[in-house]
Amino acid sequence: MTTGDCALSPELRKRAVRMGAEVRGDYPTESAAINAVMAKLGVGSRETLRKWVRQYQIDSGPCQGRRARSPRRSR
C-alpha cells in the first residue's frame, strides 16, 4: 500500500472527522482536539487529520473554500 491519505480507510477517515467534531468543545484549541483524536485512532500524521477536518468543514458549510467534489469553473 502507498503512504499518505490513501493508506487509511475511508471508514477511519469518517470516524476521525466525526470524533474531531464531537470532542472539539472538550479542548481549548482545535489543534489539541486533533492531537487527541490522532492519538486515540493511531492516525500517524496530525497534518493529515487536520486536512480531513478542514475539508469536512468546507464541504459542510462552516468554512469557505473549494468543495472537494465541486467541478472547477471554466472562464
Short mmCIF file of the C-alpha atoms (twelve columns), coordinates in Angstrom:
data_MODEL
# 
_entry.id   MODEL 
# 
loop_
_atom_site.group_PDB 
_atom_site.id 
_atom_site.type_symbol 
_atom_site.label_atom_id 
_atom_site.label_alt_id 
_atom_site.label_comp_id 
_atom_site.label_asym_id 
_atom_site.label_seq_id 
_atom_site.Cartn_x 
_atom_site.Cartn_y 
_atom_site.Cartn_z 
_atom_site.pdbx_PDB_model_num 
ATOM 1  C CA . MET A 1  0.000   0.000  0.000   1 
ATOM 2  C CA . THR A 2  1.140   3.566  -0.591  1 
ATOM 3  C CA . THR A 3  1.793   6.157  2.065   1 
ATOM 4  C CA . GLY A 4  -0.365  9.205  2.672   1 
ATOM 5  C CA . ASP A 5  -4.134  9.594  2.788   1 
ATOM 6  C CA . CYS A 6  -4.740  6.584  0.534   1 
ATOM 7  C CA . ALA A 7  -3.251  4.165  3.055   1 
ATOM 8  C CA . LEU A 8  -6.027  4.879  5.553   1 
ATOM 9  C CA . SER A 9  -9.513  3.539  5.014   1 
ATOM 10 C CA . PRO A 10 -12.448 5.805  4.216   1 
ATOM 11 C CA . GLU A 11 -14.160 4.460  7.339   1 
ATOM 12 C CA . LEU A 12 -11.244 5.580  9.515   1 
ATOM 13 C CA . ARG A 13 -11.326 8.992  7.865   1 
ATOM 14 C CA . LYS A 14 -15.046 9.411  8.565   1 
ATOM 15 C CA . ARG A 15 -14.618 8.251  12.145  1 
ATOM 16 C CA . ALA A 16 -11.687 10.595 12.745  1 
ATOM 17 C CA . VAL A 17 -13.544 13.597 11.345  1 
ATOM 18 C CA . ARG A 18 -16.657 12.754 13.376  1 
ATOM 19 C CA . MET A 19 -14.627 12.325 16.555  1 
ATOM 20 C CA . GLY A 20 -12.829 15.604 15.892  1 
ATOM 21 C CA . ALA A 21 -16.146 17.439 15.721  1 
ATOM 22 C CA . GLU A 22 -17.503 15.647 18.801  1 
ATOM 23 C CA . VAL A 23 -14.540 16.358 21.090  1 
ATOM 24 C CA . ARG A 24 -13.709 19.878 19.855  1 
ATOM 25 C CA . GLY A 25 -15.551 21.515 22.772  1 
ATOM 26 C CA . ASP A 26 -13.594 19.449 25.298  1 
ATOM 27 C CA . TYR A 27 -10.270 21.054 24.317  1 
ATOM 28 C CA . PRO A 28 -9.044  24.659 24.361  1 
ATOM 29 C CA . THR A 29 -7.984  24.585 20.699  1 
ATOM 30 C CA . GLU A 30 -8.789  22.701 17.537  1 
ATOM 31 C CA . SER A 31 -5.170  21.578 17.454  1 
ATOM 32 C CA . ALA A 32 -5.466  19.962 20.887  1 
ATOM 33 C CA . ALA A 33 -8.641  18.150 19.819  1 
ATOM 34 C CA . ILE A 34 -6.946  16.904 16.641  1 
ATOM 35 C CA . ASN A 35 -3.961  15.669 18.641  1 
ATOM 36 C CA . ALA A 36 -6.261  13.747 20.990  1 
ATOM 37 C CA . VAL A 37 -8.164  12.093 18.136  1 
ATOM 38 C CA . MET A 38 -4.913  11.317 16.349  1 
ATOM 39 C CA . ALA A 39 -3.578  9.527  19.427  1 
ATOM 40 C CA . LYS A 40 -6.815  7.601  20.036  1 
ATOM 41 C CA . LEU A 41 -7.140  6.334  16.459  1 
ATOM 42 C CA . GLY A 42 -3.483  5.919  15.615  1 
ATOM 43 C CA . VAL A 43 -3.507  8.316  12.696  1 
ATOM 44 C CA . GLY A 44 0.193   8.908  12.139  1 
ATOM 45 C CA . SER A 45 0.063   12.461 10.834  1 
ATOM 46 C CA . ARG A 46 -1.520  15.404 12.600  1 
ATOM 47 C CA . GLU A 47 -1.487  17.291 9.307   1 
ATOM 48 C CA . THR A 48 -3.469  14.529 7.589   1 
ATOM 49 C CA . LEU A 49 -6.176  14.666 10.231  1 
ATOM 50 C CA . ARG A 50 -6.185  18.482 10.181  1 
ATOM 51 C CA . LYS A 51 -6.716  18.452 6.400   1 
ATOM 52 C CA . TRP A 52 -9.557  15.946 6.714   1 
ATOM 53 C CA . VAL A 53 -11.292 18.098 9.338   1 
ATOM 54 C CA . ARG A 54 -10.769 21.275 7.315   1 
ATOM 55 C CA . GLN A 55 -12.160 19.676 4.143   1 
ATOM 56 C CA . TYR A 56 -15.185 18.407 6.079   1 
ATOM 57 C CA . GLN A 57 -15.789 21.943 7.363   1 
ATOM 58 C CA . ILE A 58 -15.580 23.325 3.832   1 
ATOM 59 C CA . ASP A 59 -17.867 20.627 2.423   1 
ATOM 60 C CA . SER A 60 -20.452 21.027 5.186   1 
ATOM 61 C CA . GLY A 61 -20.542 24.816 5.103   1 
ATOM 62 C CA . PRO A 62 -18.942 26.405 8.224   1 
ATOM 63 C CA . CYS A 63 -15.751 27.398 6.351   1 
ATOM 64 C CA . GLN A 64 -15.389 28.928 2.928   1 
ATOM 65 C CA . GLY A 65 -13.270 27.285 0.302   1 
ATOM 66 C CA . ARG A 66 -13.409 24.919 -2.619  1 
ATOM 67 C CA . ARG A 67 -15.530 21.849 -2.051  1 
ATOM 68 C CA . ALA A 68 -13.729 18.560 -2.529  1 
ATOM 69 C CA . ARG A 69 -16.058 17.330 -5.253  1 
ATOM 70 C CA . SER A 70 -17.151 20.547 -6.927  1 
ATOM 71 C CA . PRO A 71 -16.149 20.972 -10.556 1 
ATOM 72 C CA . ARG A 72 -13.838 23.813 -11.470 1 
ATOM 73 C CA . ARG A 73 -15.450 26.734 -13.243 1 
ATOM 74 C CA . SER A 74 -14.083 27.459 -16.675 1 
ATOM 75 C CA . ARG A 75 -13.501 31.073 -17.594 1 
# 
